[in-house]
Amino acid sequence: MKYLDLTLPTPQHNLACDEALLDLCEDGLEDEILRFWEPLEYFVVLGYSNKTALEINEVSCRALEIPVLRRVSGGGTVLQGPGCLNMTLILKIEKHEALKGIAKTNGYVLEKHRRSLEKLLGSRVEVQGTSDLTWNNLKFSGNAQRRRRRFLLFHGTFLHSFDVRLVEKTLKMPSKEPPYRQNRKHKEFLTNLNVPCAKIKEALRDCWNTETKLPEIYAERTERLVKEKYSKDEWNLKY
């Protein structure tokens, strides 16, 4: 598996890079990929089919000058920013029997992450809901997928030193929530791992046996996606 630790200058570029990596693999690059990135600024990102009016506090986002974007994968709406590590996996579907369905993929990937982070933290980590990782029954990682014919994109967030209070100001209660949430507010439901980001990266790299760094072959596709998609309200605010 190739490894890429790359944070680009804008949220739009970082979201576009994830999709560009998936496109490259689907179009012929045979490598599986693990990428890390961490936002330099705050932004809201909607899941592919989320409706803006249902999920975000638009007045607060405008007042705080926090942009609202949309990603290519499913899942719920989240606030991102400093203290929130992003992990991107590009996996070859035919390589693993467990990747041949959405639920099976969630189970396969999250169990690997659960074991690695439980070892790092020295206390119990659980998989809850559809695709959450929790510690002491509090969510620290949310995950989502985008599937193509040959490869899938699996990406997730890991809160390590994030300003959870800001989530209350920018996001409404989710339109869909897992039973274990029990209608808890964001600040009562989310938690930071409070371990160095480098340690989380190390645990996940060991988990996936990453080898060499990925060459810089994604820049042109990333820039095109930013220009044609992620910088456009027609995409970001389409629902």
C-alpha positions as CSV (number, residue, x, y, z in Angstrom):
1,M,0.0,0.0,0.0
2,K,1.3,3.5,-0.9
3,Y,1.4,6.2,1.7
4,L,0.7,9.9,1.3
5,D,0.8,12.5,4.1
6,L,-0.4,15.6,2.4
7,T,-2.5,18.6,3.4
8,L,-3.3,21.0,0.6
9,P,-3.9,24.7,1.1
10,T,-7.7,24.8,0.9
11,P,-10.6,22.5,2.0
12,Q,-11.7,22.3,-1.6
13,H,-8.3,21.0,-2.7
14,N,-8.2,18.4,0.0
15,L,-11.7,17.1,-0.8
16,A,-10.8,17.1,-4.5
17,C,-7.5,15.2,-3.9
18,D,-9.4,12.3,-2.3
19,E,-11.6,12.0,-5.4
20,A,-8.7,12.4,-7.7
21,L,-6.9,9.5,-6.0
22,L,-10.0,7.3,-6.5
23,D,-10.2,8.3,-10.1
24,L,-6.6,7.5,-10.7
25,C,-6.9,4.0,-9.3
26,E,-10.2,3.3,-11.1
27,D,-8.5,4.4,-14.4
28,G,-5.5,2.1,-14.1
29,L,-3.3,2.9,-11.1
30,E,-3.2,-0.5,-9.3
31,D,-1.8,0.7,-6.0
32,E,-3.9,0.9,-2.8
33,I,-3.4,4.2,-1.0
34,L,-3.5,5.5,2.6
35,R,-3.5,9.3,2.8
36,F,-3.5,11.7,5.9
37,W,-4.5,15.3,5.9
38,E,-5.5,17.9,8.5
39,P,-7.4,21.1,7.7
40,L,-5.8,24.4,8.2
41,E,-9.1,26.2,8.6
42,Y,-12.7,25.3,9.7
43,F,-15.3,24.3,7.2
44,V,-18.5,22.3,7.1
45,V,-18.7,19.3,4.8
46,L,-22.0,17.7,3.8
47,G,-22.4,14.1,2.9
48,Y,-23.2,13.5,-0.8
49,S,-27.0,13.6,-0.3
50,N,-27.4,15.8,2.8
51,K,-29.7,18.8,2.6
52,T,-28.2,22.0,3.6
53,A,-31.2,23.5,5.4
54,L,-31.7,20.4,7.5
55,E,-28.1,19.9,8.6
56,I,-26.4,23.3,9.2
57,N,-26.9,26.5,11.0
58,E,-26.5,28.8,7.9
59,V,-26.6,32.0,9.9
60,S,-23.8,31.0,12.2
61,C,-21.7,29.6,9.4
62,R,-22.0,32.9,7.5
63,A,-21.2,35.0,10.7
64,L,-18.2,32.9,11.4
65,E,-17.1,32.9,7.7
66,I,-17.1,29.1,7.7
67,P,-17.5,27.7,4.2
68,V,-20.0,24.9,3.4
69,L,-18.8,22.2,1.0
70,R,-20.0,18.8,-0.1
71,R,-18.0,15.6,-0.4
72,V,-18.4,12.8,-2.9
73,S,-19.0,10.1,-0.2
74,G,-22.2,9.5,1.8
75,G,-22.5,9.8,5.6
76,G,-23.5,12.7,7.8
77,T,-22.6,16.4,7.9
78,V,-19.5,17.3,10.0
79,L,-17.5,20.3,11.0
80,Q,-13.8,20.0,10.1
81,G,-10.8,22.0,11.2
82,P,-7.5,22.0,13.1
83,G,-7.4,19.1,15.5
84,C,-9.3,16.8,13.2
85,L,-7.2,14.3,11.4
86,N,-8.5,13.0,8.1
87,M,-7.6,9.5,6.8
88,T,-8.3,8.4,3.2
89,L,-8.1,4.8,2.0
90,I,-8.3,3.8,-1.6
91,L,-8.9,0.0,-1.6
92,K,-9.1,-2.5,-4.4
93,I,-12.4,-4.3,-4.1
94,E,-11.4,-7.6,-5.7
95,K,-8.4,-7.9,-3.4
96,H,-10.5,-8.5,-0.3
97,E,-13.7,-10.5,0.0
98,A,-14.8,-8.2,2.9
99,L,-14.8,-5.2,0.5
100,K,-17.7,-6.5,-1.7
101,G,-20.4,-4.6,0.1
102,I,-20.9,-1.4,2.1
103,A,-21.7,-3.0,5.4
104,K,-19.0,-5.6,5.1
105,T,-16.5,-3.0,4.2
106,N,-17.4,-0.9,7.2
107,G,-17.0,-3.9,9.5
108,Y,-13.6,-4.9,8.0
109,V,-12.0,-1.5,8.0
110,L,-13.4,-0.3,11.4
111,E,-12.4,-3.5,13.2
112,K,-8.8,-3.0,12.0
113,H,-8.9,0.6,13.2
114,R,-10.6,-0.4,16.5
115,R,-7.9,-2.9,17.4
116,S,-5.1,-0.5,16.5
117,L,-6.5,2.5,18.5
118,E,-7.5,0.3,21.5
119,K,-3.9,-0.8,21.7
120,L,-2.7,2.9,21.4
121,L,-5.2,4.2,24.1
122,G,-4.9,1.2,26.4
123,S,-8.6,1.1,26.9
124,R,-11.7,-0.2,25.1
125,V,-12.7,1.2,21.7
126,E,-16.0,0.2,20.1
127,V,-17.6,0.3,16.7
128,Q,-21.1,1.7,17.0
129,G,-23.8,2.9,14.7
130,T,-23.3,2.4,11.0
131,S,-19.7,3.6,10.9
132,D,-18.6,5.3,14.1
133,L,-15.7,4.6,16.5
134,T,-16.3,5.4,20.1
135,W,-14.3,5.7,23.3
136,N,-16.2,5.7,26.6
137,N,-19.4,5.7,24.5
138,L,-18.4,9.0,22.9
139,K,-17.7,9.4,19.2
140,F,-14.2,10.3,18.0
141,S,-14.3,9.0,14.5
142,G,-16.9,9.1,11.7
143,N,-16.5,7.3,8.4
144,A,-18.0,7.2,4.9
145,Q,-17.5,5.5,1.5
146,R,-17.7,6.1,-2.2
147,R,-17.6,3.0,-4.4
148,R,-16.7,2.6,-8.0
149,R,-16.4,-0.6,-10.1
150,R,-12.8,-1.6,-9.2
151,F,-11.9,0.6,-6.2
152,L,-13.6,2.2,-3.3
153,L,-12.8,5.4,-1.3
154,F,-13.1,5.0,2.5
155,H,-12.4,8.1,4.5
156,G,-12.8,9.1,8.1
157,T,-12.1,11.7,10.7
158,F,-10.2,11.3,14.0
159,L,-10.7,14.0,16.6
160,H,-7.5,14.5,18.7
161,S,-7.6,18.2,19.8
162,F,-10.6,19.6,18.1
163,D,-12.8,22.5,19.3
164,V,-16.0,20.5,19.9
165,R,-17.9,23.6,21.2
166,L,-17.8,25.0,17.7
167,V,-19.9,22.1,16.4
168,E,-22.8,23.3,18.5
169,K,-22.7,26.7,16.7
170,T,-22.5,25.4,13.2
171,L,-24.4,22.2,12.9
172,K,-28.0,21.3,13.8
173,M,-28.8,18.0,15.3
174,P,-28.4,15.4,12.6
175,S,-31.4,14.5,10.5
176,K,-30.5,10.8,11.1
177,E,-28.8,9.6,14.2
178,P,-27.7,6.2,15.5
179,P,-29.7,4.8,18.5
180,Y,-26.6,4.9,20.8
181,R,-26.5,8.7,20.5
182,Q,-29.7,8.9,22.6
183,N,-30.4,12.5,21.4
184,R,-27.3,13.8,23.0
185,K,-26.1,17.3,21.9
186,H,-22.9,17.5,19.9
187,K,-20.8,18.6,22.9
188,E,-22.1,15.6,25.0
189,F,-21.6,13.1,22.2
190,L,-18.2,13.9,20.7
191,T,-14.7,13.6,22.3
192,N,-11.1,14.0,21.5
193,L,-8.6,11.2,21.9
194,N,-6.1,13.7,23.5
195,V,-3.1,11.8,22.1
196,P,-0.5,13.2,19.6
197,C,-1.7,13.2,16.0
198,A,1.6,11.5,15.0
199,K,0.7,8.5,17.3
200,I,-2.7,8.1,15.6
201,K,-1.0,8.2,12.1
202,E,1.6,5.6,13.3
203,A,-1.1,3.2,14.6
204,L,-3.0,3.4,11.3
205,R,0.1,3.1,9.1
206,D,1.1,0.0,11.0
207,C,-2.5,-1.3,10.7
208,W,-2.3,-1.1,6.9
209,N,1.3,-2.0,6.4
210,T,2.1,1.1,4.3
211,E,5.3,0.9,2.3
212,T,6.5,3.6,-0.1
213,K,5.3,7.2,-0.6
214,L,3.0,7.9,-3.5
215,P,4.5,9.9,-6.4
216,E,2.9,13.3,-7.1
217,I,0.7,12.2,-9.9
218,Y,-2.6,13.6,-8.7
219,A,-2.1,17.4,-8.9
220,E,-3.6,17.9,-12.4
221,R,-6.8,16.0,-11.6
222,T,-7.1,17.7,-8.2
223,E,-6.9,21.2,-9.7
224,R,-9.5,20.3,-12.4
225,L,-11.9,18.9,-9.8
226,V,-11.5,22.1,-7.7
227,K,-12.3,24.3,-10.7
228,E,-15.1,22.3,-12.1
229,K,-16.8,21.0,-8.9
230,Y,-15.6,21.8,-5.4
231,S,-15.5,25.6,-5.9
232,K,-19.1,25.7,-7.3
233,D,-22.3,26.3,-5.4
234,E,-24.0,24.1,-7.9
235,W,-22.2,21.2,-6.3
236,N,-21.7,22.3,-2.7
237,L,-25.2,23.6,-2.2
238,K,-27.2,21.5,-4.7
239,Y,-29.6,20.1,-2.0
